[in-house]
Amino acid sequence: MNWSRIGVVAALAAEADAWHSARGDSALVVQSGIGAARAAVAAEALAQQQVSALLSFGTAGGLDPTLAPGTLLLPSRLIADDGVSLPIDAAWHAAALTRLSAQQVVTGSLCSRRQIVATAAAKTALADSTNACAVDMESAAIATVAVAHGLPFLAVRAVLDPASFTLPRPAQVALDETGALRTGRLALALLAAPHALPALWRLRSHFRAALATLRAAASLLRVA
């Protein structure tokens, strides 16, 4: 796989920066913003630049209760919102798994949902219905574009919020669709729910762990 021509889609600027800081190569990276619609637009723009493959890169919510924040995910199966499985390139997956062997890697199923899966109860229900180990909001949209253009697809994700963790309301409203932090929204949400502050601090720690994993993964995914 020619990594210099891979199109990378990351929802958040910090996720895109994790790739850039570790790689420093000419892979084409687009920070899409949050959600399927924005991810599809970013993936389509990369496909129009004649990339050789599409990579979904970023964080995910844990569904398997054994997965800690920062766990590296290299999904072998991707389940869309409608239950349809989308293809993950087998040869690319095998090559990436070999390169990431220095880290502990989970290769179970990833599911994508258009709406955020925020509560521990919702995560448990989704795990029971899909048997997936993690959930995100963008990978299925990116994979759909890859299929349309005949491009290989792969997802590399790191667990952000574990299965037992309910995302506090301030965290759910603090980011807009572009992935930008809206401090006014965050402040108002904290005024309404000051008890959420400890959970926000835990989430901040989880995010740091996930980004460290993503940086390490990107540095290992090098061309020999």
Backbone bond lengths (Angstrom), bond angles and torsions (degrees), N, CA, C in turn:
res aa  C-N    CA-C-N  psi(-1)  N-CA   C-N-CA  omega(-1)  CA-C   N-CA-C  phi
1 M - - - 1.465 - - 1.528 109.93 -
2 N 1.323 115.67 127.94 1.465 121.48 179.30 1.525 109.16 -84.84
3 W 1.341 116.36 96.38 1.458 120.31 -175.43 1.523 113.24 -63.24
4 S 1.317 117.49 -23.91 1.456 119.56 -177.64 1.525 112.25 -70.52
5 R 1.323 117.91 -14.34 1.459 120.78 179.24 1.522 112.70 -114.78
6 I 1.320 116.46 14.69 1.467 120.08 177.96 1.520 109.33 -81.80
7 G 1.321 115.75 138.52 1.457 121.57 173.50 1.521 109.68 -94.31
8 V 1.321 116.36 122.27 1.465 122.44 -176.92 1.529 108.82 -109.06
9 V 1.323 116.15 127.57 1.467 121.21 176.16 1.524 108.47 -112.38
10 A 1.328 115.91 123.07 1.464 122.76 176.07 1.518 108.39 -126.70
11 A 1.314 117.21 135.79 1.469 120.07 -176.22 1.524 112.10 -70.90
12 L 1.323 117.01 -39.98 1.460 122.11 -172.60 1.522 111.67 -110.57
13 A 1.319 115.43 151.60 1.465 120.15 179.11 1.520 111.22 -61.16
14 A 1.326 117.78 -37.74 1.466 120.45 -179.30 1.525 110.98 -65.46
15 E 1.336 117.21 -33.66 1.464 120.73 177.19 1.526 110.66 -69.44
16 A 1.327 116.65 -44.08 1.463 120.42 176.42 1.523 110.57 -61.99
17 D 1.326 117.09 -40.53 1.471 120.77 178.55 1.527 111.28 -64.01
18 A 1.331 117.25 -33.81 1.468 120.69 178.02 1.519 110.13 -62.00
19 W 1.326 116.35 -38.41 1.470 119.55 176.49 1.524 110.67 -67.73
20 H 1.323 116.21 -50.77 1.464 120.71 -176.62 1.526 112.14 -60.84
21 S 1.321 116.79 -43.66 1.460 119.94 -174.74 1.523 111.64 -67.10
22 A 1.331 116.55 -30.52 1.456 119.86 -178.97 1.517 112.71 -88.87
23 R 1.312 116.70 -30.57 1.455 120.03 -171.53 1.527 113.45 -94.08
24 G 1.324 115.44 -58.01 1.453 119.05 -177.22 1.511 113.22 64.11
25 D 1.334 117.68 25.41 1.459 119.56 -179.87 1.528 109.81 -109.93
26 S 1.325 115.36 -168.32 1.458 119.25 -172.96 1.520 113.46 -97.83
27 A 1.326 117.61 16.71 1.457 119.10 174.08 1.532 109.19 -57.59
28 L 1.291 116.06 144.85 1.457 121.37 -177.77 1.526 108.70 -89.54
29 V 1.319 116.68 115.82 1.458 121.94 -175.29 1.525 109.01 -116.12
30 V 1.331 115.49 129.51 1.464 120.87 176.71 1.520 108.97 -121.73
31 Q 1.332 116.51 127.35 1.460 121.33 171.89 1.521 106.78 -88.27
32 S 1.320 115.84 109.47 1.466 121.16 -167.64 1.513 114.04 -85.58
33 G 1.331 117.61 -27.27 1.440 119.69 -163.39 1.526 109.22 92.99
34 I 1.315 116.03 177.33 1.453 121.51 -169.70 1.530 111.46 -90.22
35 G 1.320 116.04 137.80 1.453 121.57 170.42 1.507 114.91 104.86
36 A 1.341 113.95 165.35 1.460 121.51 -173.33 1.520 112.80 -64.89
37 A 1.323 117.37 -42.55 1.466 119.99 -175.55 1.521 111.07 -62.04
38 R 1.317 116.62 -46.38 1.469 120.24 -179.66 1.526 111.36 -68.57
39 A 1.332 116.62 -37.02 1.463 119.72 178.11 1.520 110.89 -64.14
40 A 1.331 116.93 -39.33 1.466 120.65 179.21 1.519 111.09 -63.92
41 V 1.329 117.01 -42.02 1.469 120.94 178.44 1.525 110.18 -61.80
42 A 1.327 116.73 -44.87 1.464 120.57 -179.77 1.525 111.29 -64.53
43 A 1.331 116.82 -43.16 1.463 120.35 180.00 1.525 111.06 -64.76
44 E 1.315 116.80 -39.56 1.467 120.77 179.10 1.533 110.10 -64.78
45 A 1.325 116.68 -40.82 1.469 119.87 177.98 1.525 110.86 -61.97
46 L 1.319 116.88 -39.40 1.466 120.18 177.55 1.521 111.29 -67.95
47 A 1.319 116.66 -40.18 1.467 119.64 178.66 1.524 110.78 -61.60
48 Q 1.326 116.79 -36.20 1.461 120.47 179.05 1.525 112.05 -68.96
49 Q 1.337 116.39 -18.33 1.471 120.80 175.82 1.531 111.56 -88.92
50 Q 1.328 115.29 9.29 1.470 122.33 175.49 1.528 112.26 61.18
51 V 1.333 115.80 46.06 1.456 119.67 173.05 1.529 109.06 -68.63
52 S 1.331 115.88 160.79 1.462 120.24 -177.49 1.520 112.41 -88.46
53 A 1.330 117.76 -16.14 1.459 122.56 -178.11 1.523 108.04 -168.35
54 L 1.349 116.07 166.49 1.457 121.38 178.43 1.526 109.83 -123.26
55 L 1.333 115.17 132.83 1.459 122.57 -178.92 1.523 109.84 -121.13
56 S 1.330 116.72 128.49 1.461 122.85 171.93 1.522 107.57 -93.39
57 F 1.334 116.40 120.52 1.467 121.31 -169.64 1.518 109.44 -132.71
58 G 1.336 116.53 122.77 1.455 118.44 178.30 1.511 112.56 161.94
59 T 1.307 116.15 -154.39 1.455 122.01 -176.16 1.530 110.61 -98.78
60 A 1.328 114.36 168.21 1.462 120.93 179.34 1.522 108.72 -150.19
61 G 1.315 115.47 160.06 1.456 120.90 174.12 1.521 110.12 -88.08
62 G 1.308 116.67 136.76 1.454 119.92 179.10 1.518 111.75 -77.21
63 L 1.320 116.63 137.99 1.465 122.87 172.92 1.525 110.96 -111.89
64 D 1.320 116.57 -32.91 1.457 122.13 175.73 1.530 107.79 -77.82
65 P 1.329 118.51 120.11 1.468 120.14 -175.36 1.520 114.24 -66.30
66 T 1.328 118.30 -10.32 1.468 120.20 178.74 1.522 112.82 -86.34
67 L 1.336 117.79 -7.23 1.461 120.90 -175.45 1.531 110.92 -90.74
68 A 1.315 115.56 120.47 1.457 121.51 179.83 1.524 110.79 -86.11
69 P 1.336 117.67 160.39 1.462 119.88 173.57 1.528 110.52 -56.22
70 G 1.331 115.65 136.27 1.457 120.53 -178.40 1.512 113.88 93.69
71 T 1.330 118.28 -5.02 1.465 120.22 177.26 1.529 109.81 -63.55
72 L 1.331 115.80 132.28 1.453 121.09 -179.79 1.524 110.56 -82.53
73 L 1.324 116.43 131.55 1.460 123.25 -179.14 1.524 109.93 -115.88
74 L 1.313 115.85 128.21 1.456 122.32 172.12 1.533 106.31 -127.30
75 P 1.319 116.74 79.50 1.466 120.30 -169.90 1.525 112.60 -61.07
76 S 1.317 114.82 138.54 1.461 121.15 175.10 1.524 111.39 -96.29
77 R 1.335 116.41 -8.58 1.471 121.56 179.44 1.515 108.44 -145.55
78 L 1.325 115.99 140.36 1.463 122.31 179.65 1.521 108.82 -124.56
79 I 1.323 116.07 126.35 1.457 122.02 -176.56 1.525 108.93 -113.86
80 A 1.322 116.35 120.49 1.465 121.31 179.67 1.528 110.65 -78.57
81 D 1.333 114.67 172.70 1.459 121.90 -177.62 1.523 112.34 -57.36
82 D 1.329 116.90 -33.09 1.461 121.01 -178.56 1.525 112.92 -87.26
83 G 1.329 117.01 6.52 1.453 120.77 178.66 1.511 114.89 88.93
84 V 1.334 117.57 -5.54 1.462 121.60 -179.86 1.530 109.76 -76.32
85 S 1.321 116.88 137.96 1.468 121.58 175.57 1.524 109.46 -85.02
86 L 1.316 116.07 132.12 1.460 122.25 178.26 1.529 109.19 -105.30
87 P 1.342 117.39 146.02 1.468 119.68 -171.32 1.524 113.81 -73.49
88 I 1.328 114.04 134.85 1.458 122.93 168.25 1.521 106.39 -108.78
89 D 1.318 117.37 128.81 1.458 121.10 -174.49 1.532 110.52 -63.29
90 A 1.333 116.09 118.61 1.467 121.05 -173.11 1.522 112.39 -65.95
91 A 1.331 117.20 -43.21 1.461 120.04 -178.45 1.526 110.85 -66.43
92 W 1.326 116.91 -42.79 1.465 120.70 178.81 1.519 110.31 -65.14
93 H 1.332 116.50 -41.28 1.463 120.82 178.99 1.525 110.35 -60.34
94 A 1.330 116.92 -45.07 1.465 120.75 -179.47 1.522 111.18 -63.52
95 A 1.336 116.55 -42.34 1.463 120.38 179.66 1.529 111.03 -65.29
96 A 1.339 116.33 -41.99 1.459 119.77 179.45 1.523 110.91 -66.09
97 L 1.326 116.79 -38.86 1.463 120.42 179.46 1.526 110.66 -61.80
98 T 1.321 116.84 -39.63 1.462 121.09 177.26 1.524 110.85 -63.01
99 R 1.318 116.90 -44.22 1.461 120.86 -178.01 1.534 111.84 -69.19
100 L 1.331 116.40 -28.11 1.464 120.70 -178.06 1.524 112.48 -93.42
101 S 1.320 117.08 11.32 1.462 120.82 -174.08 1.530 112.56 -64.13
102 A 1.330 117.21 -17.94 1.463 120.09 177.41 1.527 111.77 -72.12
103 Q 1.323 117.22 -15.14 1.452 121.98 177.55 1.526 109.67 -111.50
104 Q 1.322 115.62 158.55 1.463 119.63 172.29 1.521 107.94 -77.32
105 V 1.324 116.42 123.31 1.457 121.63 -173.32 1.528 109.94 -121.85
106 V 1.316 116.43 135.49 1.461 122.43 174.51 1.520 108.23 -103.92
107 T 1.325 116.71 128.79 1.468 120.92 -173.06 1.530 112.96 -115.93
108 G 1.313 118.46 25.25 1.458 120.93 -179.18 1.515 112.48 -74.68
109 S 1.322 115.14 -159.07 1.464 121.55 -177.54 1.523 111.28 -87.72
110 L 1.317 114.78 143.54 1.464 123.33 173.10 1.515 107.39 -114.13
111 C 1.323 117.18 134.28 1.463 118.76 173.16 1.517 109.64 -115.01
112 S 1.327 115.16 149.43 1.459 121.59 177.81 1.517 109.21 -112.05
113 R 1.317 116.07 138.89 1.455 122.27 177.22 1.527 108.99 -131.54
114 R 1.320 115.73 144.34 1.462 119.75 -178.99 1.518 112.53 -74.76
115 Q 1.312 116.85 -24.16 1.457 121.30 178.05 1.526 109.48 -109.60
116 I 1.316 116.56 149.42 1.448 121.25 -179.15 1.523 110.23 -64.24
117 V 1.312 116.64 137.75 1.463 122.61 175.72 1.523 105.51 -100.59
118 A 1.325 116.17 98.51 1.459 120.41 -163.30 1.520 114.52 -99.70
119 T 1.323 118.64 -30.91 1.453 119.78 -171.58 1.523 111.86 -101.94
120 A 1.312 114.98 156.21 1.456 120.02 177.11 1.524 110.71 -60.43
121 A 1.330 117.04 -37.84 1.461 120.49 -179.96 1.525 111.20 -65.29
122 A 1.331 116.98 -41.91 1.467 120.57 178.88 1.517 111.24 -65.81
123 K 1.322 116.63 -36.47 1.463 120.15 178.04 1.528 110.89 -65.68
124 T 1.332 116.40 -41.38 1.458 120.16 178.49 1.520 110.70 -62.17
125 A 1.327 116.57 -43.96 1.468 120.84 179.93 1.527 110.83 -63.29
126 L 1.325 116.89 -40.64 1.462 120.34 -179.40 1.527 110.86 -68.93
127 A 1.312 116.91 -40.06 1.464 120.01 176.66 1.522 110.81 -60.98
128 D 1.328 116.56 -41.11 1.465 120.65 -179.61 1.521 111.86 -65.96
129 S 1.335 116.97 -35.74 1.467 120.21 -175.31 1.526 113.51 -85.51
130 T 1.333 117.44 -21.18 1.471 120.27 -175.23 1.523 113.85 -118.14
131 N 1.324 116.71 -19.86 1.464 122.40 -172.60 1.526 111.67 60.93
132 A 1.331 116.59 23.87 1.462 121.56 177.51 1.519 109.72 -84.50
133 C 1.336 116.03 155.35 1.459 120.21 179.09 1.524 112.16 -95.96
134 A 1.340 117.68 -14.83 1.461 120.71 -177.24 1.520 109.98 -157.57
135 V 1.330 115.19 165.62 1.460 121.04 -178.55 1.524 109.55 -139.08
136 D 1.331 115.96 142.55 1.460 120.95 170.83 1.527 108.53 -137.07
137 M 1.337 116.12 -173.73 1.464 120.02 -177.20 1.524 113.02 -117.65
138 E 1.327 118.00 -4.24 1.459 119.44 -171.13 1.526 115.61 -119.06
139 S 1.320 118.63 -28.65 1.468 120.57 -167.19 1.522 113.29 -60.39
140 A 1.320 117.79 -40.71 1.464 119.15 -178.52 1.522 111.30 -63.20
141 A 1.322 117.02 -38.61 1.466 120.46 179.02 1.525 110.84 -64.93
142 I 1.323 116.78 -40.90 1.473 120.82 179.25 1.525 109.94 -66.95
143 A 1.327 116.06 -43.07 1.466 120.26 179.56 1.522 111.48 -63.58
144 T 1.319 117.23 -36.11 1.464 120.73 178.65 1.518 111.06 -63.26
145 V 1.323 116.99 -40.60 1.468 120.88 176.31 1.531 109.80 -65.67
146 A 1.323 116.38 -40.33 1.469 119.75 178.60 1.525 110.95 -59.98
147 V 1.317 117.02 -43.69 1.471 121.00 178.23 1.519 110.29 -61.20
148 A 1.329 116.81 -44.10 1.469 120.98 -177.69 1.521 112.10 -61.52
149 H 1.328 116.82 -30.31 1.467 120.97 -177.74 1.527 112.62 -104.06
150 G 1.321 117.10 4.84 1.462 119.54 179.64 1.511 113.92 66.50
151 L 1.338 116.67 34.74 1.462 121.84 -177.24 1.527 111.05 -105.29
152 P 1.329 117.94 144.38 1.470 119.84 172.15 1.529 110.00 -62.52
153 F 1.332 115.48 148.22 1.469 121.05 -179.93 1.519 109.80 -131.12
154 L 1.334 115.24 143.72 1.460 121.89 175.83 1.532 108.01 -148.22
155 A 1.323 115.69 149.35 1.465 121.28 174.04 1.524 109.12 -119.72
156 V 1.320 116.36 134.14 1.462 123.27 171.89 1.522 106.15 -125.49
157 R 1.314 115.65 116.60 1.462 120.96 -174.13 1.520 110.50 -133.85
158 A 1.315 116.31 159.26 1.464 122.06 174.39 1.520 108.28 -129.68
159 V 1.320 115.55 140.28 1.468 119.84 -178.29 1.525 109.96 -66.69
160 L 1.320 115.04 128.29 1.467 121.88 174.05 1.529 109.79 -96.94
161 D 1.308 117.32 -72.60 1.460 121.77 -178.98 1.528 109.59 -99.41
162 P 1.337 117.66 121.51 1.459 120.13 -179.15 1.523 111.89 -68.71
163 A 1.323 115.46 168.33 1.460 120.96 -173.95 1.524 112.73 -59.56
164 S 1.308 117.13 -33.23 1.465 121.13 -176.86 1.520 113.89 -82.16
165 F 1.329 116.40 -3.88 1.467 121.67 -172.09 1.523 110.31 -99.18
166 T 1.325 117.05 124.58 1.455 122.04 173.01 1.525 109.02 -93.72
167 L 1.320 116.04 123.94 1.462 119.64 -179.67 1.527 109.81 -63.62
168 P 1.327 118.17 124.39 1.466 119.90 179.34 1.527 110.38 -65.45
169 R 1.309 114.45 148.87 1.468 119.76 -177.47 1.522 113.35 -54.37
170 P 1.334 120.42 -42.13 1.471 119.15 178.29 1.527 112.82 -57.61
171 A 1.336 117.14 -36.29 1.464 119.76 179.04 1.519 111.35 -67.96
172 Q 1.318 116.81 -32.70 1.461 120.44 -178.59 1.523 112.77 -70.92
173 V 1.319 116.92 -27.66 1.468 119.80 -176.76 1.524 112.99 -104.72
174 A 1.336 117.86 -8.87 1.465 120.23 -172.45 1.517 113.40 -70.79
175 L 1.346 117.51 -29.90 1.457 121.17 -179.21 1.520 110.00 -100.98
176 D 1.339 116.03 138.04 1.459 118.84 173.58 1.524 109.53 -88.29
177 E 1.330 116.88 -176.61 1.465 120.28 -174.89 1.529 112.80 -65.06
178 T 1.323 116.63 -23.89 1.466 119.40 178.91 1.523 111.93 -79.23
179 G 1.337 116.59 -8.98 1.456 121.08 -176.67 1.512 113.57 91.20
180 A 1.336 117.24 5.16 1.474 121.56 -179.25 1.529 110.06 -82.81
181 L 1.329 116.12 142.10 1.453 122.00 177.30 1.524 109.45 -77.99
182 R 1.307 115.45 125.67 1.466 121.77 176.89 1.523 107.94 -104.29
183 T 1.335 115.83 98.93 1.455 120.37 -173.24 1.523 112.07 -65.05
184 G 1.326 117.09 -31.23 1.460 119.75 177.70 1.517 111.42 -64.35
185 R 1.316 116.14 -45.25 1.469 120.49 177.31 1.525 110.34 -59.86
186 L 1.335 115.39 -44.53 1.462 120.21 -178.28 1.526 110.57 -62.33
187 A 1.318 116.93 -44.41 1.462 120.60 -178.40 1.523 111.07 -63.57
188 L 1.332 116.49 -43.98 1.469 119.82 179.50 1.519 111.28 -64.17
189 A 1.328 116.04 -40.67 1.465 119.38 -179.81 1.527 110.78 -66.32
190 L 1.335 117.11 -36.13 1.458 120.40 178.32 1.532 111.54 -71.01
191 L 1.314 116.87 -34.40 1.461 119.72 175.50 1.521 110.70 -62.76
192 A 1.333 115.25 -37.76 1.462 119.89 -179.99 1.522 112.36 -76.96
193 A 1.343 116.41 -26.17 1.473 120.34 -176.84 1.519 109.97 -140.95
194 P 1.341 118.38 67.66 1.468 120.56 -177.90 1.526 112.84 -62.30
195 H 1.316 117.13 -22.99 1.463 120.70 179.45 1.537 112.02 -66.30
196 A 1.350 116.84 -12.53 1.467 120.58 -178.79 1.523 112.75 -80.87
197 L 1.329 117.57 -7.79 1.466 119.80 -175.00 1.533 113.46 -59.35
198 P 1.330 120.22 -45.11 1.478 118.15 178.61 1.529 113.11 -59.60
199 A 1.331 116.54 -39.12 1.466 119.53 178.37 1.521 111.06 -66.11
200 L 1.327 116.69 -35.59 1.469 119.71 176.51 1.521 111.25 -63.44
201 W 1.309 117.44 -40.34 1.463 120.64 178.81 1.523 110.34 -65.87
202 R 1.343 116.97 -38.41 1.464 119.35 176.66 1.528 110.39 -64.40
203 L 1.333 116.05 -40.75 1.458 120.21 179.60 1.529 110.76 -63.79
204 R 1.316 116.39 -38.21 1.473 120.39 176.81 1.526 110.57 -60.20
205 S 1.328 116.48 -42.78 1.465 120.59 177.21 1.523 111.05 -65.02
206 H 1.336 117.21 -41.15 1.459 121.11 177.36 1.532 110.83 -60.51
207 F 1.326 116.32 -41.02 1.465 120.68 -178.07 1.523 110.62 -65.03
208 R 1.322 116.87 -40.57 1.456 120.38 177.41 1.531 110.66 -61.41
209 A 1.332 116.43 -41.52 1.467 120.06 179.32 1.521 110.54 -64.36
210 A 1.332 117.05 -41.77 1.463 120.90 179.93 1.522 111.12 -64.92
211 L 1.334 117.22 -42.43 1.464 120.12 179.78 1.530 111.57 -66.21
212 A 1.321 117.39 -37.43 1.461 119.95 176.97 1.524 110.54 -61.99
213 T 1.314 116.39 -40.14 1.465 120.71 177.13 1.518 111.02 -64.56
214 L 1.320 117.02 -43.30 1.463 120.27 -179.62 1.529 111.24 -64.30
215 R 1.320 117.09 -39.80 1.465 119.29 177.74 1.524 110.50 -63.46
216 A 1.320 116.34 -43.46 1.471 119.82 179.63 1.510 110.74 -64.28
217 A 1.322 117.82 -41.20 1.463 120.98 179.15 1.526 111.13 -64.05
218 A 1.327 116.78 -44.21 1.462 119.86 180.00 1.522 111.24 -61.81
219 S 1.338 116.72 -37.99 1.468 118.96 -178.92 1.520 112.05 -68.28
220 L 1.329 117.28 -26.42 1.460 121.18 179.99 1.531 112.47 -83.22
221 L 1.300 116.22 -22.90 1.461 119.95 -177.11 1.531 109.65 -84.55
222 R 1.306 115.43 66.72 1.458 121.87 -175.96 1.527 110.16 -108.90
223 V 1.300 114.44 153.26 1.453 119.57 173.31 1.522 108.87 -74.92
224 A 1.323 117.36 132.25 1.469 120.64 -178.97 1.517 110.25 -66.57
